[in-house]
Amino acid sequence: MLASLQVLLAAARAGGYAVGAFNVYNLEGVRAVIGAAEALRSPVILQVHPSALAHGGTPLLALCREAAQQAAVPVAVHLDHATSASAIREALAAGVTSVMADGSHLAYADNLAFTREAVALARAHGAGVEAELGRLSGTEDGLSVPEYAACLTDPAQAAEFVAGTGVDALAVCIGNVHGTYRGEPRLDMARLAAIRQAVPVPLVLHGASGLPAALIAQAIALGVCKFNVNTEVRAAYLAALREGLQAAPSAELLPLLQRAVAAMQAVVADKLRLFGSAGKA
């Protein structure tokens, strides 16, 4: 069933768990995410990155929305990391239930103005808005941010930002990164606790691929209600295709794709259990 970001995160906050948000690029990704969510009776979020939207267009969003409507569990459809009002307008017109207005690369005042505009656009469609304050390092879908440009979220500024924009959720930077962690992840949990005290809306942590269970549990206890996962699911997809072709270079396409779906679904299921959302649908 199609669900809103606000409802999913409110339930997660009240229930002491987090909702997994998984980036999808095609039918196989959508099937893997919803298959895992249905098997575990878990709410879930289908995310589309602007680069995937540029590739798949609004038919990709229509696929996500139709799959969400037919799912036996609550599923939100979310535009991830939108850095332009035009992408936000396109996604809202196509029926996404929420957008991430990503002005984290902008100066604070410009991020504030951009996010306010996104909130106004989303409200006209009954959609929710996630924003980001601070700047993650790492790489995702062709977007690279040098580590020296990364900055952590300031709790006082976060409170001002949320009050000034009216966003429904805030993605924070506490040492998390996009892509693969080069060493042991080191998250500033004291900073996260301070942000939780300062900010009334649910918190979001990007870069959940590779985070150990202890850090996940601690982050949930400190107010994180949504985790973004991309890298591990993509890696499972590519590895399944590669291994299938190596084993049988002339393999039929459908069995190969089914193998990829199963590999991705296993990763998604592990994350849903880790986030504590299994059985919460």
VOROLO-775617 format. One record per residue (C-alpha): residue number from 1; x, z, y. Coordinates in Angstrom, 1 decimal. Layout:
[node NUM [X Z Y]]
...
END
This chain:
[node 1 [0.0 0.0 0.0]]
[node 2 [1.3 -0.8 3.5]]
[node 3 [2.2 2.3 5.3]]
[node 4 [3.6 3.2 8.8]]
[node 5 [7.1 4.6 9.4]]
[node 6 [5.6 7.6 11.3]]
[node 7 [3.4 8.6 8.4]]
[node 8 [6.2 8.3 5.8]]
[node 9 [8.7 10.3 7.9]]
[node 10 [6.2 13.0 8.8]]
[node 11 [5.4 13.5 5.1]]
[node 12 [9.1 13.6 4.3]]
[node 13 [9.8 16.1 7.0]]
[node 14 [7.0 18.3 5.8]]
[node 15 [8.0 17.9 2.1]]
[node 16 [11.8 18.5 2.6]]
[node 17 [12.9 15.1 1.3]]
[node 18 [14.0 11.8 2.8]]
[node 19 [12.6 8.2 2.5]]
[node 20 [15.0 5.5 1.3]]
[node 21 [15.2 2.3 3.4]]
[node 22 [16.7 -0.6 1.6]]
[node 23 [17.7 -3.9 3.2]]
[node 24 [16.2 -7.0 1.4]]
[node 25 [17.0 -10.7 1.7]]
[node 26 [14.8 -12.4 -0.9]]
[node 27 [12.1 -12.0 -3.5]]
[node 28 [14.5 -10.4 -6.0]]
[node 29 [15.5 -7.6 -3.5]]
[node 30 [11.8 -6.9 -2.7]]
[node 31 [10.9 -6.7 -6.4]]
[node 32 [13.8 -4.4 -7.1]]
[node 33 [12.9 -2.0 -4.3]]
[node 34 [9.2 -1.8 -5.0]]
[node 35 [9.8 -1.8 -8.8]]
[node 36 [11.9 1.3 -8.5]]
[node 37 [9.5 3.0 -6.1]]
[node 38 [6.5 2.3 -8.3]]
[node 39 [8.4 3.5 -11.4]]
[node 40 [9.3 6.8 -9.7]]
[node 41 [6.1 7.2 -7.7]]
[node 42 [8.1 7.2 -4.5]]
[node 43 [7.4 6.1 -0.9]]
[node 44 [9.9 3.5 0.3]]
[node 45 [10.9 1.3 3.2]]
[node 46 [11.7 -2.5 3.0]]
[node 47 [14.1 -3.4 5.8]]
[node 48 [15.1 -6.8 7.1]]
[node 49 [18.2 -7.2 9.2]]
[node 50 [18.0 -9.7 12.1]]
[node 51 [20.6 -11.9 10.3]]
[node 52 [18.3 -12.0 7.2]]
[node 53 [15.4 -12.7 9.5]]
[node 54 [17.3 -15.6 11.1]]
[node 55 [17.9 -16.9 7.5]]
[node 56 [14.5 -16.3 6.0]]
[node 57 [12.3 -16.4 9.1]]
[node 58 [8.8 -15.0 9.3]]
[node 59 [8.1 -16.1 5.6]]
[node 60 [10.5 -13.3 4.6]]
[node 61 [8.6 -10.8 6.6]]
[node 62 [5.3 -12.1 5.1]]
[node 63 [6.8 -11.7 1.6]]
[node 64 [7.7 -8.0 2.4]]
[node 65 [4.3 -7.3 4.0]]
[node 66 [2.3 -8.9 1.1]]
[node 67 [4.4 -7.0 -1.5]]
[node 68 [3.9 -3.8 0.4]]
[node 69 [0.1 -4.3 0.5]]
[node 70 [0.0 -4.9 -3.3]]
[node 71 [2.3 -2.0 -4.1]]
[node 72 [0.9 1.1 -5.9]]
[node 73 [2.9 3.3 -3.6]]
[node 74 [3.3 3.6 0.2]]
[node 75 [5.7 1.0 1.6]]
[node 76 [6.7 0.4 5.2]]
[node 77 [8.1 -2.9 6.5]]
[node 78 [10.8 -2.4 9.0]]
[node 79 [13.0 -4.6 11.2]]
[node 80 [16.5 -3.1 11.1]]
[node 81 [19.1 -3.2 13.9]]
[node 82 [17.3 -5.4 16.3]]
[node 83 [19.4 -6.0 19.4]]
[node 84 [17.1 -8.4 21.3]]
[node 85 [13.5 -8.1 22.5]]
[node 86 [12.8 -11.6 21.1]]
[node 87 [13.6 -10.5 17.6]]
[node 88 [11.4 -7.5 18.0]]
[node 89 [8.5 -9.6 19.3]]
[node 90 [8.9 -12.0 16.4]]
[node 91 [8.9 -9.3 13.8]]
[node 92 [5.9 -7.4 15.4]]
[node 93 [3.9 -10.6 15.6]]
[node 94 [4.7 -11.1 11.8]]
[node 95 [3.2 -7.7 11.0]]
[node 96 [6.1 -5.3 10.5]]
[node 97 [5.1 -1.7 10.7]]
[node 98 [8.1 -0.6 12.6]]
[node 99 [11.3 -1.8 14.3]]
[node 100 [14.7 -0.4 15.0]]
[node 101 [15.6 -1.0 18.7]]
[node 102 [19.4 -1.0 18.5]]
[node 103 [20.8 -0.6 21.9]]
[node 104 [23.7 1.5 20.7]]
[node 105 [26.2 -1.1 21.8]]
[node 106 [24.9 -0.8 25.4]]
[node 107 [25.7 1.6 28.2]]
[node 108 [23.4 4.7 28.0]]
[node 109 [21.2 3.6 30.9]]
[node 110 [20.8 0.1 29.4]]
[node 111 [20.1 1.5 25.9]]
[node 112 [17.4 3.7 27.5]]
[node 113 [15.8 0.7 29.3]]
[node 114 [16.0 -1.6 26.2]]
[node 115 [14.5 1.1 24.0]]
[node 116 [11.6 1.8 26.4]]
[node 117 [10.8 -1.9 26.4]]
[node 118 [10.8 -1.9 22.6]]
[node 119 [8.5 1.1 22.5]]
[node 120 [6.0 -0.6 24.8]]
[node 121 [6.1 -3.8 22.7]]
[node 122 [5.7 -1.8 19.5]]
[node 123 [2.8 0.3 20.8]]
[node 124 [0.9 -2.8 21.6]]
[node 125 [1.0 -3.7 17.9]]
[node 126 [0.5 -0.2 16.6]]
[node 127 [4.0 -0.1 15.2]]
[node 128 [6.7 2.6 15.2]]
[node 129 [10.1 2.6 16.7]]
[node 130 [13.5 3.9 15.6]]
[node 131 [16.4 3.9 18.0]]
[node 132 [20.1 4.8 17.8]]
[node 133 [22.2 6.9 20.1]]
[node 134 [25.9 6.8 19.4]]
[node 135 [27.9 4.1 17.7]]
[node 136 [28.7 3.7 14.0]]
[node 137 [31.9 2.1 12.8]]
[node 138 [32.0 -0.2 9.8]]
[node 139 [30.7 -3.6 9.0]]
[node 140 [27.2 -4.8 8.0]]
[node 141 [25.8 -8.3 7.8]]
[node 142 [28.6 -9.8 9.9]]
[node 143 [28.3 -7.1 12.6]]
[node 144 [31.7 -5.3 12.9]]
[node 145 [32.4 -2.3 15.1]]
[node 146 [36.0 -1.2 15.5]]
[node 147 [36.5 2.4 14.6]]
[node 148 [37.9 3.2 18.0]]
[node 149 [34.6 2.1 19.6]]
[node 150 [32.6 4.5 17.4]]
[node 151 [31.2 7.5 19.2]]
[node 152 [29.2 10.5 17.9]]
[node 153 [25.7 11.4 19.1]]
[node 154 [25.6 14.1 21.8]]
[node 155 [22.8 16.6 21.2]]
[node 156 [21.8 17.1 24.8]]
[node 157 [21.8 13.4 25.5]]
[node 158 [19.8 12.8 22.4]]
[node 159 [17.1 15.2 23.7]]
[node 160 [17.0 13.4 27.0]]
[node 161 [16.9 10.0 25.3]]
[node 162 [14.0 10.8 23.0]]
[node 163 [12.0 12.3 25.8]]
[node 164 [12.7 9.3 28.0]]
[node 165 [11.8 6.6 25.5]]
[node 166 [9.1 8.1 23.3]]
[node 167 [10.7 6.8 20.0]]
[node 168 [9.4 7.9 16.7]]
[node 169 [12.7 8.4 15.0]]
[node 170 [16.4 8.7 16.0]]
[node 171 [19.4 7.3 14.1]]
[node 172 [22.4 9.5 14.7]]
[node 173 [26.1 9.1 14.4]]
[node 174 [27.9 12.1 12.9]]
[node 175 [30.8 10.3 11.2]]
[node 176 [28.7 8.1 9.0]]
[node 177 [29.7 4.4 8.7]]
[node 178 [28.2 1.1 7.7]]
[node 179 [29.6 -0.5 4.6]]
[node 180 [32.1 1.2 2.3]]
[node 181 [33.8 4.6 3.2]]
[node 182 [37.5 4.2 3.1]]
[node 183 [38.1 7.8 2.0]]
[node 184 [36.1 10.9 1.5]]
[node 185 [33.1 10.9 3.9]]
[node 186 [33.4 13.5 6.5]]
[node 187 [30.1 14.2 8.3]]
[node 188 [29.8 16.6 11.3]]
[node 189 [27.1 18.8 10.0]]
[node 190 [27.3 21.2 12.9]]
[node 191 [26.6 18.4 15.2]]
[node 192 [23.6 17.3 13.1]]
[node 193 [22.3 20.9 13.2]]
[node 194 [22.6 20.9 17.0]]
[node 195 [20.8 17.5 17.2]]
[node 196 [18.0 18.8 15.0]]
[node 197 [17.5 21.8 17.3]]
[node 198 [17.4 19.5 20.4]]
[node 199 [15.3 16.6 19.1]]
[node 200 [11.7 16.8 18.0]]
[node 201 [11.5 13.5 16.1]]
[node 202 [12.7 12.8 12.5]]
[node 203 [16.3 11.9 12.2]]
[node 204 [17.8 8.9 10.4]]
[node 205 [21.2 8.4 8.9]]
[node 206 [22.6 4.9 8.4]]
[node 207 [25.4 4.2 6.0]]
[node 208 [24.1 6.2 3.1]]
[node 209 [25.9 4.0 0.5]]
[node 210 [28.6 6.1 -1.0]]
[node 211 [27.6 9.5 0.4]]
[node 212 [27.8 12.2 -2.3]]
[node 213 [24.8 14.2 -3.4]]
[node 214 [26.0 17.4 -1.7]]
[node 215 [26.1 15.7 1.7]]
[node 216 [22.8 14.0 1.2]]
[node 217 [21.1 17.3 0.4]]
[node 218 [22.7 19.1 3.4]]
[node 219 [21.7 16.3 5.7]]
[node 220 [18.1 16.5 4.5]]
[node 221 [18.1 20.3 5.0]]
[node 222 [19.2 19.6 8.6]]
[node 223 [16.5 17.2 9.4]]
[node 224 [17.4 13.7 8.1]]
[node 225 [14.2 12.1 6.9]]
[node 226 [15.3 8.5 6.4]]
[node 227 [18.5 7.1 4.8]]
[node 228 [19.5 3.4 5.1]]
[node 229 [21.1 1.8 2.0]]
[node 230 [22.4 -1.8 1.8]]
[node 231 [26.0 -2.1 0.5]]
[node 232 [25.5 -0.7 -2.9]]
[node 233 [22.3 -2.7 -3.6]]
[node 234 [24.0 -6.0 -2.4]]
[node 235 [27.0 -5.2 -4.6]]
[node 236 [24.8 -4.7 -7.7]]
[node 237 [23.1 -8.0 -7.0]]
[node 238 [26.3 -9.9 -6.7]]
[node 239 [28.0 -8.2 -9.7]]
[node 240 [25.0 -9.0 -11.9]]
[node 241 [25.0 -12.7 -11.0]]
[node 242 [28.8 -12.9 -11.4]]
[node 243 [28.8 -11.1 -14.8]]
[node 244 [25.8 -13.2 -16.0]]
[node 245 [27.5 -16.5 -15.1]]
[node 246 [30.8 -15.4 -16.6]]
[node 247 [29.1 -14.5 -19.9]]
[node 248 [27.0 -17.8 -19.9]]
[node 249 [28.0 -20.4 -17.3]]
[node 250 [25.0 -22.5 -18.3]]
[node 251 [22.5 -19.7 -18.2]]
[node 252 [19.0 -20.3 -17.2]]
[node 253 [18.2 -19.3 -13.6]]
[node 254 [15.2 -17.0 -14.2]]
[node 255 [17.0 -14.7 -16.8]]
[node 256 [19.9 -14.5 -14.3]]
[node 257 [17.7 -13.5 -11.5]]
[node 258 [15.9 -10.9 -13.7]]
[node 259 [19.3 -9.4 -14.5]]
[node 260 [20.0 -9.1 -10.8]]
[node 261 [16.7 -7.5 -10.1]]
[node 262 [17.3 -4.9 -12.9]]
[node 263 [20.7 -4.1 -11.5]]
[node 264 [19.4 -3.6 -8.0]]
[node 265 [16.4 -1.6 -9.2]]
[node 266 [18.7 0.8 -11.0]]
[node 267 [20.7 1.5 -7.8]]
[node 268 [17.5 1.9 -5.8]]
[node 269 [16.0 4.3 -8.4]]
[node 270 [19.2 6.5 -8.3]]
[node 271 [18.9 6.7 -4.5]]
[node 272 [15.2 7.6 -4.6]]
[node 273 [16.0 10.5 -6.9]]
[node 274 [18.9 11.5 -4.8]]
[node 275 [16.8 11.6 -1.6]]
[node 276 [14.2 13.7 -3.4]]
[node 277 [11.3 11.3 -2.8]]
[node 278 [10.5 10.6 -6.5]]
[node 279 [7.0 11.8 -7.3]]
[node 280 [6.1 12.1 -3.6]]
[node 281 [3.9 9.0 -3.3]]
END
